[in-house]
Amino acid sequence: MTVPSVYYRVLDTAGESAPWLTLVHGFSHHQGYFSAQVANFQADYRLLLVDFRGHGGSSAVPGPYGIEEYADDVLAALTAAGVDQTHYWGTHTGTAIGLVIAHRQPERLLSLVLESPVLPGFAMPEVTRLLNRARTIAQAEGVEAAKRDWFDHAGWFDYIRAHPKRCRARDHWELVQAFEAAPWLSPQQPRPVTPIADYLPTIPLPTLLYNGAADLSDFKQAAAALETGLPHVQRREIAEAGGFAGWENPQAVKAIVSQFLKERREPRKF
């Protein structure tokens, strides 16, 4: 299988002895989501930021568009960037990608940091409903109408809408505006995603889960399932945050992630 080249960016100002930290955004976003995390972590970690297909700098990469294909993209970026082992930090769809990689190739990862996790194989009815709604609007009324409805009505943006100044709502809307929506328009069927919920006890990685206090119940329930099923897991809640705690309250997130990563500075051995 040939994996198309996707856009990735390396920030290695921390030096060759620093561990790698790979950052993977969520659906309808791009790597700009992690602007605060880049500022907070680039002094101590070599950073790899990836735009998976249909998003950001990888908008022109063709489908199919699904979690398995997105995982292919991230693994290809790791290889192209020469990253043998890395800590992995994902948000929303990025968490599902990380879990698939952890199942496929756990030796590539040192740990998982999962924000508002999406768990393949675990029912997330509100997430599914909102994704289907956006696809329907995009195909019937156009991409701009779908993006406007997505940002104005999807529950994971509720906290940002309620606190627009503090949560940089205008900048967040710009992330969504940059989305060209190929995954909503494509007729191609992605590969079936591995039901990771069935394999959690086999994933050996230290994992940090966190949700905003005002996060959607689907994401909180997925985090609870991961907390129960994974063998090495910590779970935290971020005050004054909703569906995108790393964006809405980056300093609180920095504190918990910094501590988690500092405890895991040695490479894992297999």
C-alpha positions as CSV (number, residue, x, y, z in Angstrom):
1,M,0.0,0.0,0.0
2,T,1.4,3.4,-1.0
3,V,0.6,6.2,1.5
4,P,0.4,9.7,0.0
5,S,2.7,12.3,1.3
6,V,1.1,14.5,3.9
7,Y,2.2,17.8,5.3
8,Y,4.1,17.7,8.5
9,R,6.3,20.2,10.4
10,V,9.3,19.5,12.6
11,L,10.4,21.9,15.4
12,D,13.7,20.7,16.9
13,T,15.0,23.7,18.8
14,A,15.2,21.5,21.9
15,G,18.2,19.6,20.5
16,E,18.9,16.0,19.4
17,S,18.9,14.6,22.9
18,A,15.3,15.8,23.6
19,P,12.4,13.3,23.2
20,W,9.9,13.6,20.4
21,L,6.4,14.8,21.0
22,T,3.9,14.3,18.0
23,L,0.8,16.5,18.0
24,V,-2.2,15.5,15.9
25,H,-5.3,17.7,15.5
26,G,-9.0,16.8,15.3
27,F,-11.5,16.7,12.4
28,S,-12.0,20.0,10.6
29,H,-8.9,21.5,12.2
30,H,-5.2,21.6,11.3
31,Q,-1.9,21.7,13.3
32,G,-2.5,25.3,14.1
33,Y,-4.8,24.1,16.9
34,F,-1.6,23.4,18.9
35,S,-0.2,26.9,18.8
36,A,-0.2,27.2,22.6
37,Q,1.3,23.8,23.1
38,V,4.1,24.6,20.6
39,A,5.0,27.7,22.7
40,N,4.8,25.7,25.9
41,F,6.7,22.5,25.0
42,Q,9.2,23.3,22.2
43,A,12.0,24.1,24.7
44,D,11.9,20.6,26.1
45,Y,10.7,18.4,23.2
46,R,11.3,18.0,19.5
47,L,7.9,18.5,18.0
48,L,6.3,16.8,15.0
49,L,3.0,18.3,13.9
50,V,1.0,16.5,11.3
51,D,-1.9,17.5,9.1
52,F,-3.7,14.3,8.1
53,R,-5.3,14.0,4.7
54,G,-8.1,16.4,3.8
55,H,-7.0,18.9,6.4
56,G,-4.6,21.9,6.5
57,G,-1.5,21.5,4.4
58,S,-2.7,18.0,3.4
59,S,-6.1,19.3,2.0
60,A,-5.2,18.1,-1.5
61,V,-4.3,14.6,-0.5
62,P,-7.0,12.3,-1.9
63,G,-9.2,10.0,0.1
64,P,-10.5,7.7,1.3
65,Y,-10.9,9.7,4.6
66,G,-11.1,7.5,7.7
67,I,-9.3,6.8,10.9
68,E,-7.3,3.9,9.4
69,E,-6.2,6.1,6.5
70,Y,-5.4,9.0,8.9
71,A,-3.3,6.6,11.0
72,D,-1.4,5.6,7.8
73,D,-0.7,9.3,7.3
74,V,0.7,9.9,10.7
75,L,2.9,6.7,10.6
76,A,4.2,7.8,7.2
77,A,5.0,11.3,8.6
78,L,6.9,9.7,11.5
79,T,9.0,7.6,9.1
80,A,9.6,10.6,6.8
81,A,10.7,12.7,9.7
82,G,13.0,10.0,11.0
83,V,11.1,9.6,14.3
84,D,11.6,6.2,15.8
85,Q,9.8,6.7,19.1
86,T,7.6,9.5,20.2
87,H,5.2,10.7,22.8
88,Y,1.8,11.2,21.1
89,W,-0.7,13.9,21.9
90,G,-4.0,14.0,20.1
91,T,-7.3,15.8,20.3
92,H,-10.7,14.4,19.2
93,T,-10.1,12.5,15.9
94,G,-6.4,12.7,16.7
95,T,-7.0,10.6,19.8
96,A,-8.6,7.8,17.7
97,I,-5.6,7.9,15.3
98,G,-3.3,7.5,18.3
99,L,-5.2,4.6,19.6
100,V,-5.1,2.8,16.3
101,I,-1.3,3.4,16.0
102,A,-0.9,2.1,19.6
103,H,-2.7,-1.1,18.6
104,R,-0.8,-1.5,15.3
105,Q,2.7,-0.4,16.3
106,P,3.0,0.2,20.0
107,E,6.8,0.2,19.7
108,R,6.6,3.5,17.9
109,L,5.0,5.3,20.8
110,L,6.3,6.2,24.3
111,S,3.0,7.4,25.7
112,L,-0.4,8.7,24.8
113,V,-2.0,12.0,25.8
114,L,-5.6,12.1,24.7
115,E,-7.9,15.1,24.9
116,S,-11.6,14.5,24.6
117,P,-11.0,11.0,23.3
118,V,-12.8,9.3,20.4
119,L,-12.7,5.6,21.0
120,P,-13.2,3.4,17.9
121,G,-15.7,0.6,18.7
122,F,-17.4,2.6,21.5
123,A,-20.8,4.1,20.7
124,M,-20.7,7.9,20.5
125,P,-24.2,8.8,19.3
126,E,-24.0,12.6,19.5
127,V,-20.7,12.7,17.8
128,T,-22.0,10.4,15.0
129,R,-25.2,12.5,14.7
130,L,-23.3,15.8,14.3
131,L,-20.8,14.3,11.8
132,N,-23.7,13.0,9.7
133,R,-25.5,16.4,9.9
134,A,-22.5,18.2,8.6
135,R,-22.0,15.8,5.7
136,T,-25.7,16.1,4.8
137,I,-25.6,20.0,4.8
138,A,-22.3,20.1,2.9
139,Q,-23.7,17.9,0.1
140,A,-27.1,19.6,0.0
141,E,-26.4,23.3,0.8
142,G,-22.6,23.6,0.3
143,V,-19.4,23.6,2.3
144,E,-19.8,27.1,3.7
145,A,-23.2,26.4,5.1
146,A,-22.0,23.2,6.6
147,K,-19.0,24.9,8.3
148,R,-21.1,27.7,9.6
149,D,-23.6,25.2,11.1
150,W,-20.8,23.1,12.4
151,F,-19.2,25.9,14.4
152,D,-22.5,27.5,15.4
153,H,-24.3,24.4,16.6
154,A,-22.0,21.4,17.3
155,G,-21.9,20.9,21.0
156,W,-18.1,20.6,21.3
157,F,-17.9,24.3,20.4
158,D,-20.4,25.3,23.2
159,Y,-17.8,26.5,25.6
160,I,-15.9,28.5,23.0
161,R,-19.1,30.2,21.9
162,A,-20.0,31.0,25.6
163,H,-16.6,32.5,26.3
164,P,-15.5,34.0,22.9
165,K,-12.9,36.4,24.1
166,R,-11.1,34.2,26.6
167,C,-11.3,31.2,24.2
168,R,-10.2,33.0,21.1
169,A,-13.4,32.2,19.2
170,R,-12.5,34.2,16.2
171,D,-9.1,32.3,15.8
172,H,-10.9,29.0,16.3
173,W,-13.4,29.8,13.6
174,E,-10.4,30.5,11.3
175,L,-9.2,27.0,11.9
176,V,-12.6,25.7,10.7
177,Q,-12.7,28.2,7.8
178,A,-9.5,26.7,6.5
179,F,-11.1,23.2,6.2
180,E,-11.9,22.5,2.6
181,A,-14.3,19.7,3.6
182,A,-13.2,16.9,1.2
183,P,-14.1,14.2,3.8
184,W,-17.7,15.5,3.9
185,L,-18.0,15.5,0.1
186,S,-16.1,12.3,-0.9
187,P,-18.1,9.3,-2.1
188,Q,-15.1,7.0,-1.2
189,Q,-15.6,4.5,1.6
190,P,-12.8,4.3,4.1
191,R,-11.5,1.1,5.5
192,P,-13.5,-0.2,8.5
193,V,-11.8,1.1,11.6
194,T,-10.4,-1.4,14.1
195,P,-12.7,-1.6,17.2
196,I,-10.1,-0.5,19.6
197,A,-12.5,-0.7,22.5
198,D,-12.1,-4.5,22.2
199,Y,-8.3,-4.4,22.5
200,L,-7.7,-1.9,25.3
201,P,-6.1,-4.4,27.7
202,T,-3.4,-5.1,25.1
203,I,-2.3,-1.5,24.7
204,P,0.8,-1.2,27.0
205,L,1.3,2.5,26.8
206,P,1.2,5.0,29.7
207,T,-1.8,7.2,28.9
208,L,-3.1,10.5,30.1
209,L,-6.8,11.2,29.5
210,Y,-8.4,14.6,30.0
211,N,-11.7,16.4,29.3
212,G,-12.9,19.8,30.0
213,A,-15.4,20.0,32.8
214,A,-18.0,21.2,30.3
215,D,-17.2,18.6,27.6
216,L,-19.8,16.6,25.8
217,S,-21.0,13.4,27.5
218,D,-19.9,11.3,24.6
219,F,-16.3,12.3,25.1
220,K,-16.5,11.9,28.9
221,Q,-18.0,8.4,28.5
222,A,-15.3,7.4,26.1
223,A,-12.7,8.6,28.6
224,A,-14.4,6.5,31.3
225,A,-14.3,3.4,29.1
226,L,-10.6,4.0,28.3
227,E,-9.9,4.6,32.0
228,T,-11.5,1.2,32.8
229,G,-9.9,-0.7,29.9
230,L,-6.4,0.5,29.6
231,P,-3.8,-1.0,31.9
232,H,-1.7,2.2,32.6
233,V,-3.9,5.3,32.6
234,Q,-4.4,8.6,34.4
235,R,-7.5,10.7,34.0
236,R,-8.0,14.4,34.7
237,E,-10.6,17.0,34.3
238,I,-9.8,20.6,33.3
239,A,-11.8,23.4,34.9
240,E,-13.0,26.3,32.8
241,A,-12.9,24.3,29.6
242,G,-15.3,22.3,27.4
243,G,-14.6,20.3,24.2
244,F,-11.2,21.7,23.5
245,A,-9.4,22.1,26.8
246,G,-6.0,22.5,25.2
247,W,-7.3,25.6,23.3
248,E,-9.7,26.9,26.0
249,N,-7.4,26.6,29.1
250,P,-3.9,25.9,27.8
251,Q,-2.1,26.7,31.0
252,A,-4.1,24.2,33.0
253,V,-3.5,21.6,30.4
254,K,0.2,22.4,30.3
255,A,0.5,21.7,34.0
256,I,-0.9,18.2,33.8
257,V,0.8,17.2,30.6
258,S,4.2,18.5,31.6
259,Q,4.0,16.5,34.8
260,F,2.9,13.3,33.0
261,L,5.7,13.6,30.4
262,K,8.4,14.4,32.9
263,E,7.7,11.1,34.6
264,R,8.4,9.3,31.3
265,R,11.7,10.6,30.0
266,E,13.3,7.3,29.3
267,P,12.7,5.4,26.0
268,R,10.6,2.3,26.2
269,K,12.2,-1.1,25.6
270,F,10.5,-3.9,23.7
